[in-house]
Amino acid sequence: MKKVAIFDIDGTVFRSSLLIELTDALIQEGIFSPRVRKLYARAAENWLDRKGPYEEYIGAVIKAFRRNIRGVQYKEFSRVAKKVVAFHKNRIYRYTRDVVKNLKKKNYYLLAISHSPQRVVKEFCKKMGFNKVYGQIYEIDRQRRFTGKILHLELISDKAEILKRATEKEKLTLKGSVGVGDTESDIAFLKMVKKPICFNPNQKLYQYARRAGWKIVVERKDVIYRL
């Protein structure tokens, strides 16, 4: 049985959010109206000025994306997703990049989980050698247009359940397993693995990790700190 390693992607491997970059690109390409940016502009500014939480910013982007994806042709969406990944493919953290490479050499089954749309997550993770990618799946109608509905939302929102299902379906073992996350939403799956790593954690995950004795790693500029 192969050992499994599970990675959150946004902010953990990728040095941004795939959903944020995708939404900005859809606006730039004229697929989303320029007015869409106003739906999250203030939250983005507050985050950059450290006057508001990141959760408020990403929450505003999610809401803007879901409100405007309905009616968009999948072909156009896919084209933009590929452009986003082509532009950002090397904007990854050195620490997690090296962890992925080392575990791949050790024949680990690499599992990626993100709350960004699966199409862009899969494209991003493809060249890194991930075996399975989970992201949010948006329904498409017979005309190949998005309906605005998200499929299997309850499952995708539960990262621990995804890990459980993947291990059962792919016949993987949690013995020697590794997990990498950056926010409190990752705690559930980090509790399941043998070697949890909290990478650039937010405050809530950092506090939990300190109490649990988990490994904490921070990468800033060209320095990697192990706390």
N, C-alpha and C positions, 0 to 999 in steps of 0.2 A: 504494500500500500504506500502510495506517495504521501509525503508530508505536504501540508498546505501552508501557504503564506497569503494573508489577506491585506490588501492595501486600500485605504481611502485615497482618492486621487486628487481632488481639488484642494490646493493649499498644502498638500502632503508630498505629492510627487510633482505635480504641476504648480508653478509659482504664481498661480492666480486661480480663478474659477473658470472652467470651460463654459459654463452657462453665461457668465458675465461677458466673456470675450465673444461668444456666439451671438448674444443679443445685440451687442454693439455692432458686430459685423452685419447682422441682418438689417440694422438701421442704415449703416453706411452703403449697403447694396441696394437700398430703396425697397426692400421687401417689407420691412416694418416702417411705419411713418416716423419722421423725426420727432414727432410729439411723444413717442413712446419713451424717449430718454428722460423726459420731464417727470415720468412716473417714479424714477429712482434717483434723479439728479441730486436732490437735497440729501437723501440718505447717504449717497456716495460722498458728497462733500463733507457731511458730518463725520463720516468714518475717516476720511483722509485728514481732517482737522482734529481727530481724536475727541470729538464732541458727541459721538454716537457709536453704538455697538455695530460690529460687523454683521451680526445676525439681522439687524434692521435693514442694512444695505442689501444683503443677499436676499432677504425676504421680499424687498421691494422689486428686485430684479426678477425673481421667480413669478411674482404676481403680474408684472408687466409682460413677461414672456408668455405665460398661460393665457392672458387676455387677448394676445395678438397672434398667436400661432394658428388659430382656427382659419381655415380657408387657404393657407399657404401650401403651394405645391411641394410635395416631397422631393421632387427632382431639384427644385431651387434650393430647398433647405439643405439637401445633401451636398450640393455644390458649394454652398457657403461653409458648411461644416468642414469640408476638405480644405478649403482655403484657410480657415482658422487654424487647423492643425498644422498645415504646411508652414504657416507663419510662426507658430508658437512651439513647434515640436521639440526645440532644444532648450526651452525655458523651464528646465526642471532642476530640482535640488540635487546637489552632488551626493549628499548623504543617502537619500532614498534611491537615487539612480544606482549607486554602488551596491546597496542592499539588494535591489532587484537583480542586478547582474550576478552577484555572489550566490544568491539562492537559486537562480536559474542554472548555474553551473553544478549546484548540488542536487539538481533534478527535483526541486520543489514544484508543486502545482501552484501557479501564481493566479490569484483571484483579485480582480479589481472591482471596487464598488464606488459608485458616484450617484449623486442625486441630479446630475446634469443629464440631458437627453442621451440615450444609449448610442445613437448614431455617432455623435461627436466623441464620446468616451471611447467607443470601440476603435475609431480611427486613430485616436491619440495613443491608445495602449498597444496597437497592433505591432509597431516596430520594436516595442520594448519587450515583446515576448510573453505577454500575459496569456494564460491558457483560457481564461473565461472572464467576461466583462459584464457587469450588471449596471444598468442605468435606467432612467425613466423612459418608458415606452409610450409614445403618443399614438393614438389611434389614427388610422388613415382610411378614408372612404374609397368607394369604387373608382372615383375620379383621381385617386392618388393625392388627395388633399387632406390636410389635418382637420380632424373634427373638433379638436380642443380637449378631448377626453384622454385621461391617462390610464393605461391598462395596468392591472396588478399593483396598484399604488400601495396597498397595505403591505405587500411583500417587500417591495423595493424600499419602503421606509424603514423596514426592520432589518438592519444589517446582520444582526445575530442570527435571525431566521434564515437569511440567505446563506450564511456560512454553514449552518446546520444542514440545509438542503443540499448544498454543493458537496459537502463531505459524504453525505449518504448516496447521492446520485453518481458521483465520480469515484466512489469507494476510496476516499482519502482518509488519512489518519491525523488526529490532532496531536499526536505524540511528536514533540519537537516543533510544533507549529509556531508561526510568527505572525504578529499582527501589527500594523502601523496605522495610527490615527492622529487627528489633531484637535478634535472637539469632543464635548461630552456626548454627542450622538454616537461616538465610536466606542464608548465604554462597554456597551453590551457585548460586542464581539471581541474586544480586548480582554474581557474577563474569561472568554472561552479558550484563548490560545495560551500556550506554554510560555511564550516569550513576547509579551506586549511591549511595544515601543511607542512612547508618546512624543511625536515629532512636532516641534514648534507649537506646543499645545496652547489653547486658550486658557483663561483663568480657571474655569470650572474643571477642565480635564487635568490641568496642572495640580490643583488641590487634591483631586481624587487620586492621581498617580502618586503623589507624595505620601499619602496615607497608605496606599496599597503597596508601596515599595517598587513601583514599576520604573523601567528605564525611561529617562527623559533626555531628549536630544534637541538642541537648538542650533540652527544654522543661520549665521548672520554674515553677510558679505563673503569673505573667504575663510571664515573661522567656524568650526563645528565644536559646540560645547556639549559635554555630557554631564548632566547635573545629578 
